[in-house]
Amino acid sequence: MIDFKNAIVILIIIALIPSCTTSGISATQKKDFIDFLSTLPHDSEFYPDESIKKAAKYIDVLFSLTDKDIDYNALYPYIALSVGLSKHEKYRKYGAQHFSEISHPDLKLFWGSVLFSVGPVTPEIVDYLKAVLKSEEQTSALRLMIGPNFEKFRRQVATFEFKAK
């Protein structure tokens, strides 16, 4: 027999627990970040260094965003922020160390290509890019991202090997 009093208490407790993603970032944190990003000053297409510095502390939230949080048509500010972050070695290192936590497929594609091109490169990033190049759809997206140097990039990924120390 169901004890309805206990069931109601359990439902109330569950409702009061903040919803968290597997990365530990809550839906509220994501919403706050998305709102924050819309207030950041930007120079035409990209964010100035001052804005990048303000937003950098939210890189874990950026990485936790999914395609349910931001749709394809609203992706540009997140890519623009990623461009600014990727200019700094500190954030590239963070990106390499936390690459598996990048949830949005287009952000992961961007960070994977940047980290492969500029470093640091990890086996996870190389394996990811090799898998991307086996998918026609993902390869098309990567081709658009890389531009005229795509074929060279493709060859570099395909032949990349880590040197033994």
Beta strands, then each sheet from edge to edge (+ up, - down):
end
